[in-house]
Structures are given as C-alpha cells and as structure tokens.
Amino acid sequence: MKITSDIHTHTYLSSCAARDSWPWDFMKVCGELGIKTLGFSDHLWDKAVPGSSKWYAPQDVDHVFQLKEQLASQQCQEAVGDMKILFGCETEFLGGKHVALSREAAKLFDFVLIPPDHFHMKGFTVPADLNEPKDIKELMIRRFMEVMELDMATAVVHPFHAMGWTPEMPRLIQSMITDNEYIECFTAAKQTNCAIEINTCAVKPVEDGVGDDSFSPEYVRMMTLARETGCVFSIGSDSHNPKSIAAFKYDRFERFTELCGIESILYQ
C-alpha cells in the first residue's frame, strides 16, 4: 500500500525538535515523497490541566497555536501544493484520567495523539524506581486501557514501546505480552475508534528480523493482531526534523503494512 499520510511530526515548537524544523520544509520533503495528508503534532500541556513538568509548561495551547500563523506564511503557501494539512497535537498522559489536555482545548485541533508509554520521564510519567520488566508490562497495558477509557485520542502513538531503558527493553516487554492481552487492548481501541499508530520505531530493522527488511517479529505480531481485531491505523514518522524523513522515506512503512495485511489507515 502506498503511504500518503503522516500525522505525527514535530516542528521547532516542540522543545525536543530541531530548531530549524520548519513546517514548510516538512511540506516540501513530504510532498516529494508522495504524502498527500500531513499532520503536525507538537508536544502540548494545556495550562488548564494541573501537574505540568518544567519541560512541558512552556508548551501550552497558545505556544502550539503559533503554528497556525506559520501555516499562513508565504513559505508554507508556496510549499503546500495540493497537500492537505492537519493541525493536531501530541499531549501527555500520566495515568488514570490525568491527560494533559482539557476536552475544551481538544476541540481546537483536527486530531489528538496520546502516548500511553512516555516512560522515559522517570518520576513524572512513571515511578522513578520502575525497572522490572513484569511491572513495566503491567503498567503499559493498564495505561493503554486507561487511554481508551478517556475516549479522546484520535490515535495512540508508539504503543507498547518501552522507552527509557535499554534498547532491548521494548522488544522484551512486547514478547511478554500475550496474544489475548493484545486482543483485549485492541478490542477496546476498536470500540472507541482510536487508531493504532505505526511509528518509525515499529519498522526499524532488527538483527533476527522478518524477511529482507528484518522487521521486528514482535511488531509484526502486534500489528497483525491489531489488524485482525479490526483496528484502523495511523502512520507516524514521529520526525523531529524534516531531514530525517528525507533519509528514511516511507518505503519501509509500505512494506511493513503489506506484511501485516494492513489496509485501513487514517487519512489515506
């Protein structure tokens, strides 16, 4: 399947993105690669929601809305061509009902991305002493289900990717999640019309991977189960610099979705 959408990109307005991560450069690069729908999703913590970290605090709704001015600029108007632009955000989730975006503010965006597993923010999104794989797995599944209960996310991003530990940890945790546990999670996603993101981390090669592309067998299992459960998907390069998209393109996403039998993708 030809990939024509990407709704997970970060401009210079995200503190972790490149300072020259301009929206018009994303438009140019993505347009050249066949993207027809491009979504911007800068990090966001709504001031109306208590509990922000020092890192998140400056990245509020007003800050993110600066992108609206950029989208009206001459540079963007010249670069956009016939591409459809979506204005979204990637908010934060601390568990329970503690999502960093009010429902009122959520209405201002074309889409909302929620990460259930930003576990690299120790002492903030997760307990500082969370290290045991069994505990990580259990919390990850619980957080996923809690995001579904919010019924706010357009898509859940980089699901079941245990970031913040060793490079091997994500795959270890995924191998511990049973088919039935995945199916329970994906059934909840289907019921709430929440898309499952296929992130760049899902299509990276691994040493003992599947096929010529060396895709992670755990990611293939996960996404195939999501497809069999009836989920829809979204594509997210999660790029923090348009140059990174130019480097990897979207062909690995195309071959991965084909391998998993995925055909239902948002904004395609």
C-alpha positions as CSV (number, residue, x, y, z in Angstrom):
1,M,0.0,0.0,0.0
2,K,1.3,3.4,-0.9
3,I,1.6,5.6,2.2
4,T,0.1,9.0,1.6
5,S,-0.4,10.3,5.2
6,D,1.8,11.1,8.1
7,I,0.2,12.7,11.2
8,H,3.0,12.6,13.7
9,T,5.6,15.3,13.1
10,H,7.2,17.8,15.4
11,T,8.2,21.4,14.4
12,Y,10.5,23.8,16.1
13,L,7.7,24.5,18.6
14,S,8.4,21.1,20.3
15,S,11.3,21.6,22.7
16,C,12.9,18.3,21.6
17,A,12.7,19.1,17.9
18,A,15.4,20.6,15.8
19,R,15.4,24.4,16.0
20,D,15.2,24.6,12.2
21,S,12.3,22.1,12.0
22,W,10.2,24.4,9.9
23,P,6.7,23.4,8.7
24,W,7.4,24.4,5.1
25,D,10.4,22.1,5.0
26,F,8.2,19.3,6.1
27,M,5.7,20.1,3.3
28,K,8.5,20.1,0.7
29,V,10.1,16.9,1.8
30,C,6.8,15.0,2.4
31,G,5.3,16.3,-0.8
32,E,8.3,15.0,-2.8
33,L,7.8,11.6,-1.1
34,G,4.1,11.3,-2.1
35,I,2.4,12.4,1.1
36,K,-1.0,13.9,0.5
37,T,-2.1,14.5,4.1
38,L,0.4,15.9,6.6
39,G,-0.4,16.4,10.3
40,F,1.6,18.5,12.7
41,S,1.5,17.3,16.3
42,D,3.7,19.3,18.6
43,H,4.0,18.4,22.2
44,L,1.4,20.0,24.4
45,W,0.4,20.5,28.0
46,D,-2.8,22.5,28.4
47,K,-2.5,25.2,31.1
48,A,-6.0,24.3,32.2
49,V,-4.7,21.0,33.4
50,P,-2.6,20.9,36.6
51,G,0.6,18.9,37.1
52,S,2.8,20.0,34.3
53,S,6.6,19.5,34.4
54,K,9.0,22.3,33.9
55,W,9.8,20.9,30.5
56,Y,6.1,20.8,29.4
57,A,5.0,24.1,31.0
58,P,6.1,26.4,28.1
59,Q,4.5,24.2,25.5
60,D,0.9,25.2,26.1
61,V,-2.0,25.8,23.7
62,D,-1.0,29.3,22.9
63,H,2.5,28.2,22.2
64,V,1.4,25.4,19.9
65,F,-1.0,27.7,18.1
66,Q,1.9,29.8,16.8
67,L,1.9,27.1,14.1
68,K,-1.3,28.5,12.7
69,E,0.5,31.7,11.9
70,Q,3.3,29.8,10.2
71,L,0.8,27.8,8.1
72,A,-0.5,31.1,6.7
73,S,3.0,32.3,5.8
74,Q,4.2,32.7,2.3
75,Q,6.8,29.9,2.8
76,C,4.0,27.5,3.6
77,Q,1.7,28.7,0.9
78,E,4.4,28.1,-1.7
79,A,5.4,24.7,-0.3
80,V,2.0,23.1,0.4
81,G,0.9,22.4,-3.2
82,D,-2.2,20.2,-3.1
83,M,-1.3,18.6,0.2
84,K,-3.9,18.6,3.0
85,I,-2.6,20.0,6.3
86,L,-4.0,18.9,9.6
87,F,-3.3,20.8,12.9
88,G,-3.0,18.4,15.8
89,C,-1.1,17.8,18.9
90,E,0.7,15.2,21.0
91,T,-0.4,15.6,24.6
92,E,0.8,13.7,27.6
93,F,-0.7,11.1,29.8
94,L,0.1,10.3,33.5
95,G,-2.3,7.5,34.1
96,G,-5.9,7.3,35.4
97,K,-7.8,10.2,33.9
98,H,-4.8,12.6,34.1
99,V,-4.4,13.6,30.4
100,A,-2.7,17.0,29.8
101,L,-5.4,18.3,27.5
102,S,-8.8,19.6,28.5
103,R,-11.8,18.5,26.4
104,E,-12.5,22.1,25.6
105,A,-9.0,22.6,24.1
106,A,-9.1,19.2,22.3
107,K,-11.9,20.7,20.2
108,L,-9.4,23.2,18.7
109,F,-7.4,20.5,17.0
110,D,-8.0,18.4,13.9
111,F,-6.7,15.3,15.8
112,V,-5.2,14.4,19.2
113,L,-2.3,12.0,19.7
114,I,-1.9,10.4,23.2
115,P,1.2,8.4,24.2
116,P,0.5,5.7,26.8
117,D,4.1,5.0,27.3
118,H,6.4,8.0,27.6
119,F,8.2,6.0,30.2
120,H,11.5,7.8,29.8
121,M,10.2,10.6,32.0
122,K,11.1,8.9,35.3
123,G,9.5,10.3,38.4
124,F,6.9,12.1,36.3
125,T,5.0,9.8,33.9
126,V,6.2,6.7,35.8
127,P,7.6,5.9,39.2
128,A,11.3,6.6,39.4
129,D,12.0,3.0,40.6
130,L,10.1,1.2,37.8
131,N,12.6,-1.2,36.3
132,E,11.2,-4.8,36.5
133,P,10.0,-6.0,33.1
134,K,6.9,-7.6,34.6
135,D,6.0,-4.3,36.3
136,I,6.7,-2.3,33.1
137,K,4.4,-4.7,31.1
138,E,1.6,-4.5,33.6
139,L,1.7,-0.7,33.7
140,M,1.9,-0.4,30.0
141,I,-1.2,-2.5,29.4
142,R,-3.1,-0.6,32.1
143,R,-2.1,2.8,30.7
144,F,-3.2,1.7,27.2
145,M,-6.6,0.7,28.5
146,E,-6.9,4.0,30.5
147,V,-6.3,6.0,27.3
148,M,-9.1,4.1,25.7
149,E,-11.4,4.9,28.6
150,L,-10.7,8.6,28.0
151,D,-12.2,8.3,24.6
152,M,-10.2,11.4,23.5
153,A,-7.4,10.1,21.3
154,T,-7.6,10.1,17.5
155,A,-4.6,7.7,17.7
156,V,-2.5,6.1,20.4
157,V,1.2,6.6,19.5
158,H,4.1,4.2,19.6
159,P,2.0,1.7,21.5
160,F,3.8,-0.8,23.7
161,H,7.2,0.7,23.1
162,A,9.0,0.7,26.5
163,M,11.3,3.7,26.0
164,G,13.6,4.8,28.7
165,W,15.6,1.7,29.4
166,T,18.0,-0.4,27.3
167,P,17.5,-0.7,23.5
168,E,16.4,-4.3,24.1
169,M,13.7,-3.5,26.6
170,P,10.9,-2.6,24.1
171,R,11.1,-6.0,22.4
172,L,11.5,-7.9,25.7
173,I,8.3,-6.3,27.0
174,Q,6.4,-7.0,23.8
175,S,7.5,-10.6,23.9
176,M,5.9,-10.9,27.4
177,I,2.5,-9.6,26.2
178,T,0.3,-12.5,25.2
179,D,-1.9,-12.5,22.1
180,N,-5.0,-12.4,24.3
181,E,-3.7,-9.3,26.2
182,Y,-3.1,-7.6,22.9
183,I,-6.5,-8.6,21.6
184,E,-8.2,-7.2,24.7
185,C,-6.4,-3.9,24.2
186,F,-7.1,-3.6,20.5
187,T,-10.7,-4.5,21.0
188,A,-11.0,-1.5,23.3
189,A,-9.3,0.6,20.7
190,K,-11.7,-0.5,18.0
191,Q,-14.7,0.2,20.3
192,T,-13.5,3.8,20.8
193,N,-12.5,4.4,17.2
194,C,-8.9,5.0,18.3
195,A,-6.3,4.3,15.6
196,I,-3.2,2.3,16.4
197,E,-0.1,4.2,15.2
198,I,2.6,2.5,13.2
199,N,5.6,4.5,14.3
200,T,9.1,4.6,12.9
201,C,10.2,2.5,15.8
202,A,7.9,-0.3,14.5
203,V,9.6,-0.5,11.1
204,K,13.2,-0.4,12.1
205,P,15.4,-3.4,11.3
206,V,16.5,-5.8,14.0
207,E,19.2,-8.5,13.9
208,D,16.9,-11.5,13.6
209,G,14.1,-9.8,11.9
210,V,11.5,-11.0,9.5
211,G,12.1,-11.0,5.7
212,D,14.5,-9.0,3.7
213,D,13.6,-5.9,5.7
214,S,14.4,-7.5,9.0
215,F,11.3,-6.2,10.6
216,S,10.8,-7.0,14.3
217,P,8.8,-10.2,14.7
218,E,7.2,-8.7,17.8
219,Y,6.0,-5.7,16.0
220,V,4.7,-7.8,13.1
221,R,2.8,-10.0,15.7
222,M,1.4,-6.9,17.5
223,M,0.2,-5.1,14.4
224,T,-1.2,-8.2,12.7
225,L,-3.2,-8.9,15.8
226,A,-4.5,-5.3,15.8
227,R,-5.5,-5.7,12.1
228,E,-7.2,-9.0,12.8
229,T,-9.1,-7.4,15.7
230,G,-10.4,-4.8,13.3
231,C,-8.4,-1.7,14.3
232,V,-7.7,1.2,12.0
233,F,-4.1,2.6,11.9
234,S,-2.3,5.8,11.5
235,I,1.2,6.5,10.2
236,G,3.6,8.4,12.3
237,S,7.2,9.2,11.3
238,D,7.5,11.0,14.7
239,S,10.0,13.1,12.9
240,H,11.6,15.9,14.9
241,N,13.5,17.2,11.8
242,P,12.3,17.0,8.1
243,K,15.8,15.9,7.2
244,S,15.1,12.6,9.0
245,I,12.1,11.9,6.7
246,A,14.2,12.6,3.6
247,A,16.7,10.0,4.9
248,F,14.3,7.1,5.6
249,K,11.4,7.9,3.3
250,Y,8.2,5.9,3.7
251,D,9.0,2.7,1.8
252,R,9.6,0.7,5.0
253,F,6.2,1.6,6.2
254,E,4.7,0.4,2.9
255,R,6.4,-3.0,3.1
256,F,5.6,-3.4,6.8
257,T,1.9,-2.7,6.3
258,E,1.8,-5.1,3.4
259,L,3.5,-7.8,5.5
260,C,0.9,-7.3,8.3
261,G,-2.0,-7.2,5.8
262,I,-2.9,-3.7,6.9
263,E,-5.1,-1.7,4.5
264,S,-7.2,0.6,6.8
265,I,-5.1,3.8,7.5
266,L,-6.5,7.1,8.6
267,Y,-6.4,10.0,6.1
268,Q,-5.5,7.7,3.2
